[in-house]
Amino acid sequence: MEIYVGIDDFHSCDGAGAGETASLFTRVIEENRWGQAKLPSRHRLYQHPDTGCRKHNTARSFSAQIEEQYLPVFIDYACKVVWRDSSPDSNAGLVIAIPERMTNTDEIIAYASRVKEGLVSRDETNRMIGKPGLHVFVLSGNGKGIIGALAAAGLRMTGNDGQFRGKLQLGSGDGYIATVQEIMENTYVEQIKNMDLENIDKDQSVRMGEKVKVVLLENKYSLMVFPTELQYPRWQTSTTHMLRMF
């Protein structure tokens, strides 16, 4: 079965955050042969002082195909890790969404869109708790992390939101020029599109920028590019500012 896991407002006593913990969960799923997990993604949420975030308001999520008999085992493991490792300043929330058990997946997707675009009330969030197919856990502090965790799971479910951790490496570093085919054969990138969401032909050349980020688009690991106005290379990887929409 397919699951979507969201985690937010978690900081461990040893300094690890939600991103590192999401990566740990994906490794554990695969190492224990419970199923197959996709890479965790980072989702931008509404930035406002009332959210309590000092810098960026983001949450983490990943999807996985998991054997049904291992779902309770994974849920128990994930809850124990977050509860055990939460630092005193954490307000950790954890969500596991199971689309095939949900009566209406549009509800969590619409909720996630509202969290990305503005503030939502705790009452609105509480109405999501207890819906079929949604496992929502308050694991430390005041638990306001369930807002971001629900949003992250819903945004990941759309297949069109989120950036992946780390900087894509290829060739000799910044300024390296590669064809679309070379990028797709030597990295985990599944498609390359321009900012108008059009596919770039495999023989086209792309200059790798200073900080190359991969995003989730059409449920694929996607590299976004923009035109250089040069004959060669015709494309360059999009800047982090351009990718704020993801």
Wavefront OBJ file of the C-alpha trace (Angstrom):
o trace
v 0.000 0.000 0.000
v 1.050 3.582 -0.614
v 1.620 5.891 2.338
v 2.574 9.543 2.725
v 4.510 10.531 5.829
v 4.711 14.122 7.061
v 6.813 15.455 9.943
v 7.188 18.987 11.278
v 8.534 21.048 14.172
v 10.867 18.298 15.301
v 14.365 18.873 16.678
v 16.303 16.093 18.333
v 18.591 16.527 21.313
v 21.606 15.689 19.126
v 20.745 18.418 16.607
v 19.015 16.366 13.915
v 15.901 17.907 12.421
v 12.842 16.753 10.523
v 14.807 16.279 7.291
v 17.361 13.933 8.829
v 14.616 12.025 10.626
v 12.579 11.596 7.429
v 15.706 10.241 5.723
v 16.210 7.834 8.638
v 12.643 6.554 8.233
v 13.140 5.865 4.511
v 16.346 3.926 5.223
v 14.685 1.871 7.958
v 11.773 0.951 5.682
v 14.143 -0.346 3.027
v 16.743 -1.942 5.302
v 14.027 -3.915 7.111
v 12.383 -4.814 3.804
v 9.088 -3.344 4.898
v 8.741 -1.721 1.490
v 10.275 0.852 -0.855
v 10.547 4.542 -0.012
v 11.036 7.668 -2.111
v 13.409 10.497 -1.185
v 12.115 12.980 1.427
v 11.069 16.413 0.205
v 11.007 19.849 1.826
v 7.792 21.844 1.520
v 7.548 25.608 1.918
v 4.627 26.760 4.044
v 3.176 30.197 4.788
v 5.685 32.502 6.431
v 4.151 34.532 9.282
v 5.223 35.452 12.851
v 2.201 33.616 14.256
v 3.577 30.304 12.977
v 6.423 30.602 15.497
v 9.103 30.032 12.841
v 12.139 32.270 13.172
v 13.347 31.764 9.596
v 11.763 29.512 6.992
v 8.484 27.728 7.614
v 8.996 24.300 6.065
v 7.940 20.703 6.704
v 9.188 17.342 5.425
v 7.446 14.459 3.730
v 8.079 11.266 1.788
v 6.034 8.566 0.130
v 6.536 4.821 0.292
v 5.071 1.553 -0.876
v 4.848 -0.598 2.246
v 3.611 -4.101 2.908
v 0.337 -3.845 4.822
v 1.484 -6.146 7.633
v 4.429 -3.822 8.348
v 2.378 -0.608 8.536
v 1.675 -0.877 12.309
v 5.331 -1.761 12.905
v 6.509 1.319 11.017
v 3.991 3.629 12.722
v 5.062 2.357 16.150
v 8.744 2.777 15.275
v 8.319 6.307 13.871
v 6.291 7.517 16.842
v 8.807 6.126 19.314
v 11.758 7.770 17.535
v 10.138 11.214 17.393
v 8.797 11.021 20.972
v 12.097 9.698 22.388
v 14.425 12.076 20.557
v 12.456 15.345 20.685
v 14.308 18.248 22.265
v 12.496 20.407 24.872
v 11.753 23.117 22.284
v 10.079 20.718 19.835
v 6.351 20.743 19.096
v 6.559 17.671 16.915
v 3.741 16.366 14.787
v 3.765 13.175 12.708
v 1.223 12.177 10.063
v 0.836 8.988 8.049
v -1.751 9.332 5.273
v -3.033 6.241 3.446
v -4.933 7.287 0.291
v -6.639 3.930 -0.280
v -8.252 4.158 3.170
v -9.334 7.793 2.803
v -12.871 8.660 1.791
v -11.783 11.883 0.086
v -8.122 12.702 -0.622
v -9.144 16.166 -1.827
v -9.698 17.187 1.807
v -6.056 16.877 2.862
v -4.846 18.376 -0.425
v -7.130 21.397 0.017
v -6.010 21.732 3.648
v -2.357 21.594 2.547
v -2.954 24.343 -0.012
v -4.461 26.582 2.688
v -1.448 26.007 4.971
v 0.903 26.872 2.092
v -0.946 30.109 1.308
v -2.044 31.366 4.734
v -2.740 30.714 8.403
v -5.125 27.956 9.470
v -6.759 27.606 12.872
v -6.178 24.778 15.314
v -9.921 24.036 15.102
v -9.624 23.527 11.354
v -6.659 21.241 11.952
v -8.488 19.287 14.651
v -11.285 18.560 12.169
v -8.751 16.612 10.076
v -7.901 14.351 13.019
v -9.823 11.110 13.066
v -10.690 11.105 9.373
v -10.370 7.646 7.751
v -6.888 6.888 6.455
v -5.186 9.644 8.487
v -2.960 8.772 11.451
v -2.115 12.016 13.284
v 0.223 12.085 16.282
v 1.110 14.899 18.684
v 4.475 13.765 20.026
v 6.022 16.700 21.905
v 5.287 20.175 23.223
v 2.013 21.761 22.159
v 1.909 19.572 19.065
v 1.394 22.419 16.602
v 3.706 20.492 14.270
v 0.679 18.470 13.167
v -0.318 21.483 11.030
v 2.867 21.310 8.975
v 2.930 17.509 9.013
v -0.591 17.298 7.567
v 0.285 19.949 4.990
v 3.507 18.212 3.970
v 1.720 14.893 3.462
v -1.000 16.593 1.417
v 1.448 18.585 -0.706
v 3.532 15.484 -1.400
v 0.323 13.701 -2.416
v -0.231 16.254 -5.201
v 3.018 15.159 -6.852
v 3.751 18.795 -7.692
v 5.329 20.355 -4.625
v 8.587 20.032 -2.724
v 12.340 20.258 -3.101
v 14.808 17.473 -2.352
v 17.684 17.699 0.103
v 21.204 18.395 -1.018
v 22.770 19.816 -4.151
v 22.794 17.778 -7.361
v 26.396 16.948 -8.279
v 27.565 16.223 -11.816
v 30.882 16.599 -13.623
v 33.516 19.038 -12.416
v 31.163 21.280 -10.435
v 29.682 24.745 -10.959
v 29.478 25.727 -14.629
v 29.761 22.162 -15.914
v 27.841 21.720 -19.162
v 25.979 18.479 -19.773
v 23.339 17.232 -22.157
v 19.883 16.420 -20.843
v 20.572 12.760 -21.603
v 23.832 12.805 -19.597
v 22.075 14.336 -16.598
v 19.287 11.768 -16.671
v 21.667 8.833 -17.116
v 24.032 9.863 -14.299
v 21.705 11.242 -11.617
v 18.332 10.375 -10.138
v 16.632 13.102 -12.222
v 13.691 11.681 -14.201
v 12.798 14.691 -16.331
v 14.076 18.164 -17.230
v 11.654 21.005 -17.878
v 11.780 24.744 -18.417
v 9.889 27.133 -16.147
v 6.911 26.969 -18.514
v 6.793 23.240 -17.647
v 7.814 22.149 -21.152
v 10.099 19.126 -21.626
v 13.645 19.769 -22.854
v 14.965 17.512 -25.626
v 17.654 15.012 -24.639
v 20.264 16.501 -26.995
v 19.965 19.993 -25.481
v 22.821 21.277 -23.283
v 22.456 22.599 -19.743
v 24.928 24.605 -17.647
v 24.909 23.409 -14.038
v 24.508 26.343 -11.682
v 26.007 27.030 -8.267
v 23.269 25.297 -6.257
v 21.375 22.744 -8.314
v 18.113 21.626 -6.674
v 15.722 18.899 -7.760
v 11.963 19.356 -7.286
v 8.869 17.153 -7.359
v 6.764 17.692 -10.466
v 4.285 15.256 -12.018
v 5.377 12.754 -9.337
v 8.884 12.725 -10.830
v 12.303 13.926 -9.681
v 12.531 17.013 -11.887
v 15.279 19.459 -12.821
v 14.083 22.913 -13.842
v 16.004 25.118 -16.288
v 15.751 28.556 -17.886
v 17.092 29.887 -21.235
v 20.556 31.459 -21.339
v 19.867 33.407 -24.561
v 23.085 31.819 -25.894
v 23.551 29.400 -28.751
v 25.468 27.093 -26.403
v 24.475 26.087 -23.855
v 20.846 27.006 -24.410
v 19.796 26.247 -20.819
v 20.921 26.761 -17.245
v 19.601 25.181 -14.063
v 17.029 27.377 -12.319
v 18.068 29.394 -9.288
v 16.759 28.747 -5.794
v 14.693 31.946 -6.046
v 12.990 30.641 -9.203
v 12.145 27.423 -7.397
v 10.298 29.069 -4.506
v 7.034 27.983 -6.131
v 7.862 24.372 -5.176
l 1 2 3 4 5 6 7 8 9 10 11 12 13 14 15 16 17 18 19 20 21 22 23 24 25 26 27 28 29 30 31 32 33 34 35 36 37 38 39 40 41 42 43 44 45 46 47 48 49 50 51 52 53 54 55 56 57 58 59 60 61 62 63 64 65 66 67 68 69 70 71 72 73 74 75 76 77 78 79 80 81 82 83 84 85 86 87 88 89 90 91 92 93 94 95 96 97 98 99 100 101 102 103 104 105 106 107 108 109 110 111 112 113 114 115 116 117 118 119 120 121 122 123 124 125 126 127 128 129 130 131 132 133 134 135 136 137 138 139 140 141 142 143 144 145 146 147 148 149 150 151 152 153 154 155 156 157 158 159 160 161 162 163 164 165 166 167 168 169 170 171 172 173 174 175 176 177 178 179 180 181 182 183 184 185 186 187 188 189 190 191 192 193 194 195 196 197 198 199 200 201 202 203 204 205 206 207 208 209 210 211 212 213 214 215 216 217 218 219 220 221 222 223 224 225 226 227 228 229 230 231 232 233 234 235 236 237 238 239 240 241 242 243 244 245 246
